[in-house]
Amino acid sequence: MNPSPPNSTRHAPACVSDAEDAVAELRAALAANGLRLPSLSLDLASVAREAPCPHVTLGGCSPELAAKLAAVLRRKAVGA
């Protein structure tokens, strides 16, 4: 049996589920570092298509949050 192409409707539920999982994982990882992106979500337009191929919306944040996020990522990159 051939796997469904990425734009098929059979592939869509798995894409949406994977994207929802990715958002939840990112939200948890940010929270573990004391960070929260208020607009973190799935892009509704990408999910509403006939054959969804979702994108994640990170959204806007304050300059202070952006600086904190950059600091966390730098620390993680150095420690890796």
N, C-alpha and C positions, 0 to 999 in steps of 0.2 A: 504494500500500500504506500503510495506517495504522500509525503506530508503536504498539508495545505499551504498554498502560497501565502505570504504575509498579508495580502489584502483580502483574503477570503473571509467570508462570514464565519466559517468554522474556526478560524484562527483567532477571531476577535475576542471571544470571552477570555481566552488565556492571556491575551495582550493586556486587557483591562485588569485582570486579576494580578498579573505581574506588576503592572504599573501601580496599583493600589498597594501592593506589598512594598514596593520601592519607596513610595511616599511614607508609609508607616515606619519603615526602617530608618529613613532619613530623619523623620520627626523624632524618633526615639534616640538616634545618635546625637542630634542637636540638643535634645533635652538633657541627655547625659553630660553634656558640656555646658549646661546652663543657658542654652540658646533656644530661641523660638522664632521661626519665620511665620508670621501671622497669615500670609497668603499661600502657604505651601499647600498645593492641591493638584488634582488632575485638571488639565486644560479641558474645559467642557466642550469646546468646539471640536477638539480632536476625538473625544469620546462619542459625540453625537453623530458622527459619520455612519454611513450604512455598514461599513466594515472598519470599526474603530482601530486606530493605531495611536494610542494615547501619548501625550506629552505631559511632562510634569511642569507645573508653574511654580517657580520659586517665589515670585512676587517681590514686592519692594520691602525695604526695611530702612531703619534709621541709620545714619552714618555711624552711630555708636555701635549698633549691632553689626554692621559691616566690618568695623574694625575688630570687634571681638571674634567674629567668625574667621577673619584673616589670621588673627593671633592663634586661634585653636588649630587651624589648618597648618600654620607654620610649625607649631610645636609638634604636631603629629608627624609632619614630614621629616623633621629633624630626628625624632625618636624612632622612626621606622627603620 
